[in-house]
Amino acid sequence: MIWDVVCTIVGAAIVIYGLSEIFLTLVHPHARGRLTRGIVAGIWSLTARFGRRARAASGPLAAITVVLAWAAIQAIGWALIYLPHVPEGFLYSDGMDPAGYPDVLEALYFSMVSLSTLGFGEVVPTDPVVRLLSPLQALTGFALLTGGATWLLQLFPTLARRRSTALYLTLLGRAHYAEQLGALDPVGPSAVLHTVAQQIASVRVDLSQSPESYYFREGEAPTSLGHALPVVAALADAAAQSPHADLRIAGSILDDALEDLVGCLRDNFGAEGESRADVMESFARDHS
C-alpha cells in the first residue's frame, strides 16, 4: 500500500516537472527550464570536441533531444502512476497473459500508447482512476507533440532573420560602406544605420525569446552574424565622427543596439572577453 502511494506521488511529481519544463520553454516569453538549457548547452559543448561538422549538427540534435526528453519524462511519470493498478486495473484481450509481462514494462507500455494517442486496444483500463487519467494523458501527449513540432518550426524564422541580417552586413562590409560614410549624403546612411539597428535589436530579442537558436551554427561565413558584427562596430564608429547630427544620432542608436546584443551574448551564452571586440570575437569563434 505504501509502495503504491509512493509510486503515485513520484509519478505525479515527474509529470508536473515535465509539464513545467514544457511551459517554460514553449509558453513563457523569457524563462527556460533547467533541463532544456542543460541539454542544449551540453550537446553544444560535447559536439565542440568532434570538429566542425559535429558542431554544425549541434542545434538540430539538441532541439530533437529536448523534445524526446519531454516525451520520456511524461511517459515515465504516467507509468509510475499506472503501476499500482497493473494488472488488476486493466482488461487484456484474448490470448494475452498479463502474468507473462513485468508490471513495470506493462505500465510503461500503456503509458507510451496513451501518450502517443495510438490506443491499440489490446489493453483497456477498467479501474475508474485509470479510466479517468488515461484520456488526460492522451490530451497531454497531443499537446506535447503539436507543441514540440511548433517549437521546432518556430526556430527557422528566427534563424532566417539572423542570417539575413548577417548577409546584409556582409554586403555592406564588402562595399566598404563604413569607410565611405563621410562622403555620402547623410540622409541615405542615416536610413541604413537605422535599418541595421532595427535588425540587430530583432536579433537580440530573438536570442532572448528563443535562446536555443544561438546553438544553430551557420554553414557559411557570409550568413554568420559572428563574422559580420565588426561591420556594425565600424558603421557606428564612422557615424560618431560625422559632422551631421542626424547621422551621429543614428550611429549612437546603432552603437547602443550592438552594446545590448554583446551584453546578451556575454551574460546568457558565455561569450568571453572584457571588451566588446573580445566578446564579438568569441561569438565568431563559436560559430566559425
C-alpha positions in Angstrom: 0.0 0.0 0.0 2.8 2.4 0.9 4.6 1.5 -2.2 1.6 2.3 -4.3 1.2 5.7 -2.7 4.9 6.4 -3.3 4.7 5.4 -6.9 1.7 7.6 -7.5 3.3 10.7 -5.7 6.6 10.3 -7.5 4.9 9.8 -10.9 2.7 12.8 -10.4 5.8 14.9 -9.4 7.6 13.8 -12.5 4.6 14.6 -14.7 4.3 18.1 -13.2 8.0 18.7 -13.5 7.9 17.7 -17.2 4.9 19.9 -17.9 6.7 22.9 -16.2 9.7 22.4 -18.4 7.4 22.4 -21.5 5.6 25.5 -20.2 8.8 27.5 -19.5 10.2 26.7 -22.9 7.1 27.0 -25.2 4.9 29.5 -23.4 6.9 31.7 -21.0 8.4 34.6 -23.0 11.7 34.8 -21.1 12.3 31.8 -18.8 13.7 28.4 -19.8 13.6 25.2 -17.9 16.8 24.0 -16.4 16.6 20.6 -18.2 16.1 22.2 -21.6 19.0 24.6 -21.1 21.2 21.8 -19.8 20.5 19.5 -22.8 21.1 22.3 -25.3 24.2 23.7 -23.7 25.6 20.2 -23.0 25.2 19.0 -26.6 26.8 22.3 -27.8 29.8 21.6 -25.6 30.0 18.0 -26.5 30.0 18.5 -30.2 32.8 21.0 -29.9 35.1 18.1 -29.3 34.3 16.4 -32.6 35.1 19.0 -35.2 33.2 21.4 -37.4 30.6 19.0 -38.8 29.6 17.8 -35.4 29.2 21.4 -34.2 27.1 22.2 -37.2 24.7 19.4 -36.2 24.5 20.6 -32.6 21.4 22.8 -32.9 19.1 20.4 -34.7 20.4 17.5 -32.5 19.8 19.4 -29.3 16.3 20.5 -30.3 15.2 16.9 -31.2 16.8 15.6 -27.9 14.8 18.2 -25.9 11.5 17.1 -27.4 12.4 13.4 -26.9 13.3 14.2 -23.3 10.0 15.9 -22.7 8.2 12.8 -24.1 10.3 10.4 -22.0 9.6 12.3 -18.8 5.8 12.2 -19.4 5.9 8.5 -20.3 7.9 7.6 -17.2 5.8 9.8 -14.9 2.5 8.4 -16.1 3.8 4.8 -16.0 4.6 5.2 -12.3 1.0 6.5 -11.7 -0.4 3.4 -13.6 2.0 0.9 -11.9 0.0 0.3 -8.7 -3.0 -0.6 -10.9 -1.2 -3.3 -13.0 -2.5 -5.8 -13.9 -5.8 -5.8 -11.8 -6.9 -2.4 -13.2 -6.7 -3.5 -16.9 -8.6 -5.8 -19.2 -6.4 -7.8 -21.6 -7.6 -9.1 -25.0 -7.9 -12.8 -25.6 -4.5 -14.6 -25.9 -2.7 -12.1 -23.7 -1.5 -13.4 -20.3 -0.6 -10.4 -18.1 1.4 -12.7 -15.9 3.9 -13.1 -18.8 4.8 -9.4 -18.7 6.6 -7.5 -16.0 4.3 -4.9 -14.3 6.8 -2.1 -14.9 7.0 -2.7 -18.6 3.2 -3.1 -18.9 2.7 0.3 -17.2 5.3 1.9 -19.4 3.8 0.3 -22.5 0.3 1.6 -21.7 1.7 5.0 -20.8 3.5 5.3 -24.1 0.5 4.1 -26.1 -1.7 6.7 -24.3 0.9 9.4 -24.7 1.2 8.8 -28.4 -2.6 8.7 -28.7 -2.3 5.4 -30.7 -4.7 3.4 -28.5 -4.0 -0.1 -29.8 -6.9 -1.6 -27.7 -5.4 -4.9 -26.5 -5.0 -3.4 -23.0 -8.0 -1.5 -21.7 -8.2 0.2 -18.3 -11.1 -0.9 -16.1 -10.0 0.8 -12.9 -12.1 4.0 -12.5 -9.0 6.1 -11.7 -7.0 4.9 -14.7 -10.0 5.3 -17.0 -10.2 8.9 -15.8 -6.4 9.6 -16.1 -5.7 7.9 -19.5 -7.7 10.4 -21.6 -5.9 13.2 -19.7 -2.6 11.7 -20.6 -3.6 11.4 -24.2 -4.6 15.1 -24.2 -1.2 15.9 -22.7 0.6 13.8 -25.3 -1.3 15.5 -28.2 -0.3 18.9 -26.7 3.3 17.8 -26.4 3.6 16.5 -29.9 2.0 19.6 -31.5 3.8 22.0 -29.2 7.2 20.3 -29.8 6.6 20.4 -33.6 5.6 24.0 -33.5 8.6 24.9 -31.3 10.9 23.3 -33.8 9.3 25.1 -36.8 9.4 28.5 -35.0 13.2 28.2 -34.8 13.7 28.5 -38.5 12.2 32.0 -39.0 14.4 33.1 -36.1 17.4 31.7 -37.9 16.4 33.2 -41.2 16.2 36.7 -39.6 19.6 36.3 -38.1 21.2 35.0 -41.3 19.6 37.7 -43.5 20.9 40.3 -41.1 24.4 38.8 -41.3 24.3 38.7 -45.1 23.2 42.3 -45.3 26.1 43.4 -43.0 28.5 41.3 -45.1 27.4 43.1 -48.2 27.9 46.4 -46.5 31.3 45.3 -45.5 32.2 44.2 -49.0 31.1 47.6 -50.3 33.3 49.4 -47.7 30.2 51.3 -46.7 31.7 52.5 -43.3 34.8 53.9 -45.0 32.7 55.9 -47.4 30.1 57.1 -44.9 31.6 60.6 -44.6 31.5 61.2 -48.3 27.8 60.4 -48.7 24.7 62.5 -48.3 23.7 61.9 -44.6 20.1 61.1 -45.4 20.8 57.7 -47.0 23.4 56.5 -44.5 21.1 57.5 -41.6 18.4 55.3 -43.0 20.8 52.4 -43.5 22.1 52.7 -39.9 18.5 52.8 -38.5 17.7 49.7 -40.5 20.8 47.9 -39.2 20.0 49.0 -35.7 16.5 47.5 -36.0 17.9 44.3 -37.4 20.4 44.0 -34.5 17.6 44.7 -32.0 15.5 42.0 -33.6 18.4 39.5 -33.3 18.7 40.5 -29.6 15.0 39.8 -29.0 15.1 36.5 -30.9 18.0 35.4 -28.7 16.1 36.3 -25.6 12.8 34.6 -26.6 14.4 31.7 -28.4 17.8 31.1 -26.8 18.0 27.7 -28.4 18.6 29.4 -31.8 22.0 30.5 -30.6 23.2 26.9 -30.9 22.4 26.6 -34.6 25.7 27.2 -36.4 25.7 28.9 -39.8 27.2 26.8 -42.6 28.9 29.7 -44.5 30.7 32.8 -43.5 28.5 35.4 -45.3 25.5 34.4 -43.3 27.4 34.2 -40.0 26.5 37.0 -37.7 29.7 36.5 -35.7 31.7 37.3 -38.7 29.5 40.3 -39.6 29.3 42.1 -36.3 32.6 44.0 -36.8 30.9 45.8 -39.7 28.3 47.1 -37.2 31.0 48.5 -34.9 32.7 50.1 -37.9 29.5 51.8 -39.0 28.8 53.1 -35.5 32.3 54.4 -35.2 32.2 56.1 -38.6 28.9 57.7 -37.8 30.1 59.1 -34.5 32.7 61.1 -36.3 30.2 62.7 -38.8 29.5 66.4 -38.6 25.8 65.7 -39.3 23.7 65.4 -36.2 21.2 63.0 -37.7 23.9 60.6 -38.7 25.6 60.8 -35.3 22.2 60.0 -33.6 21.7 57.0 -36.0 25.2 55.9 -35.1 24.5 56.3 -31.4 21.4 54.2 -31.7 23.3 51.5 -33.6 26.1 51.5 -31.1 23.6 51.0 -28.2 21.9 48.2 -30.1 25.3 46.5 -30.6 26.2 47.0 -27.0 23.0 45.4 -25.8 23.5 42.4 -28.1 27.1 42.0 -26.9 25.8 42.1 -23.3 23.3 39.4 -24.1 26.0 37.2 -25.7 28.3 37.6 -22.7 25.7 37.2 -19.9 23.5 34.5 -21.4 25.7 32.4 -23.7 29.1 32.6 -22.2 30.8 34.7 -24.8 34.2 35.6 -23.3 36.1 38.8 -23.2 36.3 42.1 -21.3 35.9 44.4 -24.3 33.2 44.5 -26.9 35.6 43.4 -29.6 36.7 40.4 -27.5 33.1 39.3 -27.0 32.4 39.6 -30.7 35.5 37.6 -31.5 34.4 34.9 -29.0 31.0 34.7 -30.6 32.6 34.4 -34.1 34.7 31.5 -32.9 31.7 29.7 -31.6 30.0 30.0 -34.9 33.0 29.7 -37.2 
